[in-house]
Amino acid sequence: MIITANKDFTAWGEFFADDNVVVPIVDRLIHHSHIFMLGGESYRLKHKRER
């Protein structure tokens, strides 16, 4: 399973009404997972600005 997000795990609380829900969700998602953190400018936003 591949899950992508444009927010760090610490910001996931903004999307859920209760922070007590976020902790177990993140815990279950990252348990035995490989996490790849990618940085840099957004490809879509870069080309949108050029138009």
C-alpha positions, -999 to +999 in steps of 0.1 A: +000+000+000+013+035-008+000+065+010+010+100+000+004+133+018+015+168+015+015+173+052+038+160+079+024+136+104+025+164+131+000+184+110-025+156+105-044+168+136-057+197+115-078+173+095-094+153+123-117+167+150-099+149+178-062+145+182-068+113+202-079+098+169-048+109+149-023+092+172-036+056+167-041+062+129-006+074+124+008+046+147-009+019+127+001+034+094+038+037+102+042+004+121+065-018+100+065+009+072+092+025+051+088+062+051+103+083+023+103+121+030+106+140-002+113+177-002+116+204-028+094+226-049+061+213-062+063+204-099+027+213-105+030+247-088+063+255-106+046+250-140+015+268-130+035+299-122+053+298-156+020+300-175 
